Amino acid sequence: MSILFLLPSILLGHPLLGNLKYSLFVNKSIVYCALMHISIMLLMSLFGFVNIYSVASMVAFTEGCILLLRIIKVRKILNENNISINY
């Protein structure tokens, strides 16, 4: 499940945003989401909710958050430069 978020997130990361001089944002998005992931996993372990499904769900959730942050940044860059994408 997390592979659905992982591949687009990677492609929006250093290949796109990194080349547009936003590599600091790419790195910060990973750090912030990793801290969130660790915090939630610690809470889950304190309350005894850690199993294979909860860990897999948390990985998918974390990758989804990284992807969402990067999509928001790309849309912001496109809007600032008056670039529209027609589907």
N, C-alpha and C positions, 0 to 999 in steps of 0.2 A: 504494500500500500504506500509506503513512504517513497518508493521509487517514482511514483507519479509526481511528487513534489520535488524530489531531489534533482532530476535531470533538468527541468526548466530553471530551477534555482541556481544550479551550477552554471548554466548557459547565460543567465542574467548577471552572474557574479563577475568574476575577473575577465571573461572574454568580452562582455559588453561594458559593464560599469567600470571595470578596471581600465579598459582602454580609453574610456571617457574621463579619466582622471578622478574617478570616485572610488579608488581602491580602499581609502580609509573608511568610507561608508560600508563597503563590502565586508571588511574585517570587523567593524563595529557591530554589524548586524549579526554576524556569527557569534561574537562574544556575548552580546546581550541575550540572544536566544539560548546560548549554552548555559549562561547563568540562570535563566528562567527554567531550563530543562533540569539542571542540577537541583534547584530549589524545590521544584515540584516532585522530583524523584525522592528527595530527602523527606518531604512531607508524606509522600506515599509510603515510604519505608517505615516512618514513625507510626503510621496508622495501620500498617500491615496489609497494604493493597498492592504489593509488588508481586507480579507474576508475569509470565511470558506475554500475555495479552496487554497488560497495562504498560509494560516497557515498550512493546511494539507500537502501541497507541501513542505513547509519549514521543517516540522518535518521529512518527508521522506528524504529530502536532507541532513539534519543534521545526521540522523541515517545512511544514506549511506556513509557520510564522516567518521563517526566513524568506520564503518565496513571496509572501504577502508584502513584507517590508521592501523587497527589491522591486516588485511590481509597482508599488506606490511611488518609489523613487524614479523609476523609468517614466511613469506617467507624468510626474512632476517635471522632469527634464524635458519631455516632449511638449508639455504645455508652456513652459518658460520659453522655448524656442519656436513656438507656434508651428509645431510639426503635427500633422494629423495622419492617422493611419486609417485607411478605408478598408473595411473588410469585404 
